[in-house]
Amino acid sequence: MISKYLISLFALAASVPLAKSTPVDATVLDVWAPHILFPNDKTSWCIGDEHHIVWDAKNPPSEITNNLGQAILAKNGVILFEHVLASGFKLEDGRVSVKVPDVPTGPYQVVLIGDSGNYSPEFSITKCY
């Protein structure tokens, strides 16, 4: 008997909204995820070298939520926040110069974060010395 009462009480509590729902104007939330052109799947970077990360900066939306970017290494789809390659650059610039960090050799991706987050194709980082 008590268990039926508790189940009813929990069901009632679950049906009560905890927060007031407010409609969001989608025109304010334009998201821009520019396609990363370089590095690509044919790219190999040497540890310690300087390279450019290049993305398609054409046709940004009129209202960019956040136009300051950050470029971070990722491995196996996991962002490696300890390897920020660059930050504070404008996404509209279409490129940023980075120094390849000393990481274990292997396949990596670059994640471009700003208005949105998007991944480059996998490319390799090697020791060339």
Solvent accessible surface area in square Angstrom, and as a share of the most:
residue,aa,sasa,rsa
1,M,195,0.87
2,I,130,0.66
3,S,68,0.44
4,K,149,0.63
5,Y,141,0.53
6,L,74,0.37
7,I,121,0.61
8,S,69,0.45
9,L,81,0.40
10,F,140,0.58
11,A,62,0.48
12,L,115,0.57
13,A,60,0.46
14,A,89,0.69
15,S,81,0.53
16,V,82,0.47
17,P,109,0.69
18,L,181,0.90
19,A,81,0.63
20,K,188,0.80
21,S,102,0.66
22,T,98,0.57
23,P,127,0.80
24,V,107,0.62
25,D,84,0.44
26,A,78,0.60
27,T,96,0.56
28,V,96,0.55
29,L,91,0.45
30,D,47,0.24
31,V,99,0.57
32,W,20,0.07
33,A,55,0.43
34,P,7,0.05
35,H,119,0.53
36,I,5,0.03
37,L,87,0.44
38,F,67,0.28
39,P,0,0.00
40,N,50,0.26
41,D,96,0.50
42,K,176,0.75
43,T,14,0.08
44,S,68,0.44
45,W,0,0.00
46,C,30,0.18
47,I,15,0.07
48,G,35,0.34
49,D,62,0.32
50,E,114,0.51
51,H,46,0.21
52,H,75,0.34
53,I,0,0.00
54,V,37,0.21
55,W,5,0.02
56,D,46,0.24
57,A,28,0.22
58,K,146,0.62
59,N,138,0.71
60,P,55,0.34
61,P,35,0.22
62,S,108,0.69
63,E,104,0.47
64,I,43,0.22
65,T,87,0.50
66,N,68,0.35
67,N,49,0.25
68,L,88,0.44
69,G,3,0.03
70,Q,63,0.28
71,A,0,0.00
72,I,1,0.00
73,L,0,0.00
74,A,0,0.00
75,K,57,0.24
76,N,118,0.60
77,G,41,0.40
78,V,96,0.55
79,I,43,0.22
80,L,37,0.18
81,F,131,0.55
82,E,126,0.56
83,H,45,0.20
84,V,68,0.39
85,L,24,0.12
86,A,17,0.13
87,S,72,0.46
88,G,53,0.51
89,F,22,0.09
90,K,109,0.46
91,L,2,0.01
92,E,73,0.33
93,D,90,0.47
94,G,7,0.07
95,R,126,0.46
96,V,21,0.12
97,S,62,0.40
98,V,4,0.02
99,K,125,0.53
100,V,2,0.01
101,P,30,0.19
102,D,103,0.54
103,V,5,0.03
104,P,102,0.64
105,T,72,0.42
106,G,19,0.18
107,P,64,0.40
108,Y,3,0.01
109,Q,29,0.13
110,V,0,0.00
111,V,1,0.01
112,L,2,0.01
113,I,48,0.24
114,G,17,0.16
115,D,16,0.08
116,S,32,0.21
117,G,44,0.43
118,N,25,0.13
119,Y,91,0.35
120,S,2,0.01
121,P,52,0.33
122,E,82,0.37
123,F,6,0.02
124,S,38,0.24
125,I,0,0.00
126,T,47,0.28
127,K,112,0.48
128,C,77,0.46
129,Y,188,0.71
